[in-house]
Amino acid sequence: MTSPRIRYLLLHAYGRGGTIRTVFNQASSLVAAGWDVEIVSAVRRRDAVQFPLDERVPVTTVVDLREERAEERGLAGWWRARRRERQADRPAREIPRGEFGYRYFDRRLELALGTYLRSLTDGVLVTTRPALNFLSAAHATNGVVRVAQEHMNHGTHRPDVQRRIVETYERFDAVAVLTERDRAEYARLLPAARVVRIPNAVHSLDQTLSDHGAKIVVAAGRLFPQKGFDLLIPAWAKLVETYPDWQLRIYGSGEKKAQLRALIEEHHLYNHVLLMGHTDRLDDELAKSSLYVLSSRFEGLPMVMIEAMSHALPVVSFDCPTGPSDVLTHGVDGLLVPEQDPDALADALGRLMGDRELRAQMGTAALLTAAAYGPDAVHPRWEALFTELTDPAGKRPVSGAAEGLHV
């Protein structure tokens, strides 16, 4: 029997965000297990995807901005471009302004996505952020099985997005969240919805382990306010006098680079804090370090943190909503400190920077924790969910798998 097609709809499959990486991991694992899988990108601006993806997974695009640029030659192309610009100048109508990706949507993209969603009549559609979930709820109504993924804690969404979630998410066949706290919260808000908890999986557990000897601390993420690097840098300034030979390396790119560089200069941390930019070899950089730090204001499930733990790195983290405390056990595989408290963050970092034996001890525990997020532990839950949603009489019921996953 041919398996139904599983379609993952991303805003920009050619970008570098954590959601893209985890969706690619899911898709690659499913196609390796014999499922028919497709990635659909709402928009496309680059020629190549940025993360590993099984070559058997096709990537299709709804609005290809590269092709549009190529078509703009000559008078006819100029007129086509002008028409598109007029549509693009019209704001989105169906997406709340509080959605974190609102600026990437305009009326033209909404219309194109609506047309695409209405064309689907079979298989499973997995949408991966609130804006896409809302459009799926409104337009993917011709027989496709719909799954809404939530990669962020409900409380971090702005009020207009929270209201729309309550209005629309009960239309889905399943709502998939990342943590037990999220599952309980969404179940309370959506009593008629099927809410399942399936955490994201790390891409591999076969990693080079840290020896905890290097005087390097790593942080990683987009240079956006969410990641709290503006809190991490002042915290590091409190450590320099005691640990002058330690270095903080921040990997990632984003709109706050100039502000963070100015903050480094303000605290005279030129040789102590380095903005490393994007890297395709983060696993290598994690293996060369001794400690990972998470300074986020909020998270869904911090996958880079778990990937760091798969290198036997202990973690120092703000106890932000949600994710860190759902993964870490304070004093066992890392240290949790009050959210947005740079002094507490500095104290916890100093405790581990000054004690290699403690780093090694917590690193071993971190490795054991990360094992529960390996592909072999997580991805069968997706298979079980999709099997039941597409064949209620299937032999692999989801009860006790997706809903009962406790790690």
C-alpha positions in Angstrom: 0.0 0.0 0.0 1.4 3.4 -1.0 1.8 5.8 1.9 0.0 9.1 1.8 2.1 12.2 0.9 3.3 14.2 3.8 3.7 17.9 2.9 5.6 20.3 5.2 4.8 23.9 4.5 7.5 26.4 5.6 7.7 30.1 5.1 11.2 30.0 3.6 12.7 26.5 3.3 15.9 28.1 2.0 16.5 30.0 5.2 18.6 29.1 8.3 16.1 29.0 11.2 15.9 26.3 13.7 12.4 25.3 12.6 13.7 24.7 9.1 16.4 22.5 10.3 14.1 20.4 12.5 11.6 20.0 9.7 14.3 18.9 7.4 15.4 16.3 10.0 11.8 15.0 10.2 11.4 14.9 6.5 14.7 13.0 5.9 13.8 10.5 8.6 10.4 9.9 7.2 11.5 9.4 3.6 14.2 7.0 4.9 11.4 5.0 6.6 9.5 4.7 3.3 7.1 7.7 3.5 6.3 10.0 0.5 7.5 13.4 1.8 7.6 16.9 0.2 8.8 20.2 1.5 6.8 23.3 0.3 8.4 26.7 0.6 6.0 29.7 0.6 8.7 31.9 -0.8 12.1 31.2 -2.3 15.0 33.7 -2.5 18.1 31.4 -2.6 19.2 28.8 -5.1 20.0 26.1 -2.5 18.8 24.9 0.8 21.0 25.6 3.8 20.7 22.4 5.8 21.2 18.7 5.0 18.1 17.2 3.4 17.6 13.7 1.9 17.8 13.9 -1.8 14.6 11.9 -2.1 12.6 14.8 -0.6 11.5 17.3 -3.3 11.4 21.0 -2.4 8.7 23.0 -4.2 7.9 26.7 -4.1 4.7 28.7 -4.1 6.2 32.1 -4.9 9.7 32.0 -6.4 11.2 35.5 -6.1 14.3 34.5 -8.1 12.2 33.7 -11.2 10.4 37.0 -10.9 13.7 39.0 -10.9 14.7 37.1 -14.1 11.4 37.9 -15.8 11.7 41.7 -15.2 13.7 42.3 -18.4 12.1 44.4 -21.2 8.9 46.4 -21.2 6.6 43.4 -20.6 8.7 42.3 -17.7 8.6 45.8 -16.3 4.8 45.8 -16.4 4.6 42.4 -14.7 7.0 43.6 -12.0 4.8 46.8 -11.4 1.7 44.6 -11.0 3.5 42.4 -8.5 4.7 45.5 -6.6 1.2 46.9 -6.3 0.0 43.6 -4.9 3.0 43.4 -2.5 2.2 46.9 -1.2 -1.1 45.6 0.1 -0.9 44.3 3.7 -1.8 40.8 4.7 -5.5 40.5 5.7 -5.7 37.1 7.2 -2.7 37.2 9.5 -2.6 39.1 12.8 0.0 41.9 13.0 1.4 40.3 16.2 2.6 37.3 14.3 6.4 37.4 14.5 6.8 36.8 10.8 4.0 39.3 9.8 6.5 41.5 7.9 7.2 38.7 5.5 3.6 38.3 4.4 1.7 40.6 2.0 -1.6 40.2 0.3 -0.1 38.7 -2.8 1.6 35.9 -0.8 -1.6 35.3 1.1 -3.6 34.9 -2.2 -1.0 32.6 -3.7 -0.9 30.4 -0.5 -4.7 30.3 -0.5 -4.8 29.0 -4.0 -2.2 26.4 -3.2 -3.9 25.2 -0.1 -7.3 24.9 -1.8 -5.7 22.7 -4.4 -4.8 20.0 -1.9 -7.2 17.1 -1.8 -5.3 14.2 -0.1 -2.3 13.4 2.1 -1.2 15.2 5.2 -0.4 18.9 5.4 1.9 20.0 8.2 2.1 23.8 8.7 4.9 25.1 10.8 4.1 28.6 12.2 1.0 30.4 13.3 0.6 32.4 10.1 0.6 29.3 8.0 -1.6 27.5 10.5 -4.2 30.2 10.2 -4.1 30.0 6.4 -4.4 26.2 6.4 -7.4 26.4 8.8 -9.1 28.8 6.4 -8.2 27.3 3.0 -7.0 23.7 3.2 -10.6 22.3 3.4 -10.8 19.9 0.5 -9.9 16.7 2.2 -6.3 17.0 3.2 -5.4 15.9 6.8 -4.2 19.0 8.7 -1.5 19.1 11.4 -0.5 22.4 13.0 3.0 22.5 14.5 3.7 25.0 17.3 7.4 25.7 17.8 6.9 28.4 20.4 5.3 28.6 23.9 1.7 29.9 23.8 2.5 32.6 26.3 5.1 34.2 24.1 2.6 34.9 21.3 1.1 38.3 21.2 -2.6 38.7 22.2 -4.0 38.9 18.6 -2.2 35.7 17.7 -3.4 34.0 20.9 -7.0 34.9 20.1 -6.7 33.5 16.5 -5.1 30.3 17.9 -8.2 29.8 20.0 -10.5 30.6 17.1 -8.8 28.3 14.5 -6.7 25.5 16.0 -9.7 23.2 16.9 -10.2 22.8 13.1 -7.0 20.7 12.8 -6.8 17.0 13.0 -3.9 17.4 15.4 -1.9 20.2 17.1 1.7 19.2 17.8 3.6 21.0 20.5 7.1 20.5 21.9 6.9 20.3 25.7 4.6 18.9 28.3 3.8 22.4 29.7 2.8 23.4 26.2 0.6 20.3 25.8 -1.2 21.1 29.0 -1.7 24.7 28.1 -3.0 24.1 24.6 -5.2 21.3 25.8 -6.8 23.7 28.3 -7.3 26.4 25.7 -8.5 24.0 23.0 -10.7 21.4 24.7 -12.0 20.0 21.4 -8.6 19.7 19.8 -6.3 16.8 19.7 -3.0 18.1 21.2 0.1 15.9 21.0 3.5 16.4 22.4 6.4 15.4 20.1 9.7 17.2 20.8 12.0 18.0 18.0 14.9 15.6 17.4 18.6 16.4 17.2 20.0 15.5 13.7 22.5 13.0 15.1 23.8 11.4 18.3 27.0 10.3 16.7 29.0 13.3 17.7 32.5 14.1 18.8 32.5 14.7 22.5 34.1 17.6 24.3 37.1 16.9 26.6 36.1 20.0 28.7 39.6 21.4 28.5 39.2 24.3 26.1 38.5 27.7 27.7 35.7 28.4 25.2 32.0 28.9 25.9 29.6 28.7 22.9 26.2 30.4 22.3 24.3 30.1 19.0 21.2 31.6 17.4 19.9 34.4 15.3 21.1 37.8 16.4 17.5 38.8 17.4 16.2 40.1 20.7 14.7 36.7 21.5 18.1 35.1 22.0 19.1 37.6 24.7 22.7 38.1 23.6 22.4 41.7 24.8 22.0 40.1 28.3 24.8 37.6 27.8 27.5 40.2 26.9 27.1 42.2 30.1 27.1 39.0 32.0 30.4 38.0 30.4 31.9 41.4 31.3 31.5 40.4 35.0 33.7 37.3 34.4 36.7 38.8 32.5 38.7 39.8 35.5 38.6 36.4 37.0 38.7 34.4 33.8 40.7 36.6 31.3 41.8 33.6 29.2 38.3 32.4 28.5 36.5 33.3 25.3 32.8 33.5 24.5 32.0 32.7 20.9 28.5 33.6 19.6 27.5 31.9 16.3 24.7 33.3 14.1 23.7 36.2 11.9 20.8 38.7 12.1 19.6 42.2 12.4 21.1 43.0 15.8 24.8 42.4 14.8 25.7 46.1 14.9 24.1 46.7 18.3 25.8 43.6 19.8 29.2 44.7 18.4 28.6 48.1 20.0 27.8 46.4 23.3 31.1 44.4 23.1 33.0 47.7 22.5 31.2 49.4 25.4 32.3 46.7 27.8 35.8 46.5 26.3 35.4 42.8 25.4 37.1 42.9 22.0 39.3 39.8 22.6 36.9 38.1 25.0 33.5 38.0 23.1 33.5 37.1 19.3 30.6 37.4 16.9 31.5 34.4 14.7 28.7 34.7 12.1 26.9 31.8 10.6 28.7 28.5 10.3 27.9 25.2 8.6 30.2 23.4 11.0 28.6 24.1 14.3 29.1 20.5 15.5 32.8 20.9 15.1 32.8 24.2 17.1 30.7 22.7 19.9 33.1 19.8 20.2 36.0 22.2 20.6 34.3 24.0 23.5 33.7 23.2 27.1 30.3 24.8 27.9 27.1 26.0 26.2 25.1 29.0 27.4 21.5 29.9 26.6 20.5 33.5 27.3 17.1 33.5 25.5 14.1 35.6 26.7 11.8 32.8 25.4 12.1 29.5 23.5 10.0 26.7 22.2 12.3 23.8 22.6 16.0 25.0 22.2 17.4 22.5 19.8 20.9 23.9 19.6 21.1 23.5 23.3 20.2 19.8 23.1 22.7 19.4 20.2 25.4 20.9 22.4 24.4 18.4 25.1 25.0 15.6 22.5 28.6 16.7 22.5 28.7 16.1 26.3 28.6 19.9 27.0 27.0 21.1 30.2 24.6 24.0 29.9 24.0 27.3 31.7 20.6 28.7 30.9 18.0 31.2 31.8 14.9 29.5 33.1 12.9 31.1 30.3 9.5 29.9 29.0 9.6 27.2 27.7 12.1 24.4 27.0 15.2 24.8 29.2 13.7 23.4 32.4 11.8 20.8 30.3 15.2 19.4 29.3 17.7 20.3 32.0 17.8 19.1 35.5 19.4 21.8 37.6 22.6 20.7 39.1 22.7 17.5 37.1 23.3 18.2 33.4 23.4 22.0 33.7 22.5 25.1 35.7 19.3 27.0 35.5 19.1 30.7 36.7 16.3 33.2 36.9 15.3 34.5 33.5 16.9 37.8 32.3 19.2 38.0 35.3 22.8 38.7 33.9 24.3 38.6 37.4 22.9 35.1 38.1 24.0 34.0 34.6 27.6 35.2 35.3 27.7 33.4 38.6 26.6 30.1 37.1 29.0 30.4 34.2 31.8 31.2 36.6 31.0 28.1 38.7 31.5 25.8 35.7 34.4 27.8 34.1 36.3 27.3 37.4 35.8 23.6 37.7 36.8 21.2 34.9 35.8 18.1 36.9 32.3 19.5 37.4 32.0 20.3 33.7 33.0 16.7 32.8 30.5 15.3 35.4 27.6 17.4 34.1 28.7 16.8 30.5 28.3 13.1 30.9 24.8 13.6 32.3 24.0 16.0 29.5 24.9 13.3 27.0 22.5 10.9 28.6 19.7 13.6 28.5 20.3 14.3 24.8 19.9 10.6 24.0 16.1 10.9 24.6 16.0 13.4 21.7 17.7 11.2 19.1 16.1 10.5 15.8 15.4 6.9 16.7 13.6 8.0 19.9 11.4 10.8 18.4 10.7 10.2 14.7 8.7 7.0 15.2 6.2 9.2 17.1 5.6 11.1 13.9 5.1 7.9 12.0 2.6 6.7 14.5 0.6 10.0 14.4 0.5 10.1 10.6 -0.5 6.4 10.4 -3.5 6.9 12.7 -4.6 10.2 11.1 -4.6 8.7 7.6 -5.8 5.2 8.6 -7.8 5.1 11.8 -7.7 1.3 11.6 -3.9 1.2 11.3 -1.9 -1.3 13.3 0.3 1.4 14.9 -2.0 3.5 17.1 -0.7 6.8 18.3 -1.9 6.4 21.9 1.1 5.8 24.2 3.4 7.0 21.5 3.0 10.6 20.4 0.8 11.6 23.4 2.6 9.5 25.9 6.1 10.6 25.0 7.8 11.8 28.2 11.5 12.6 28.2 
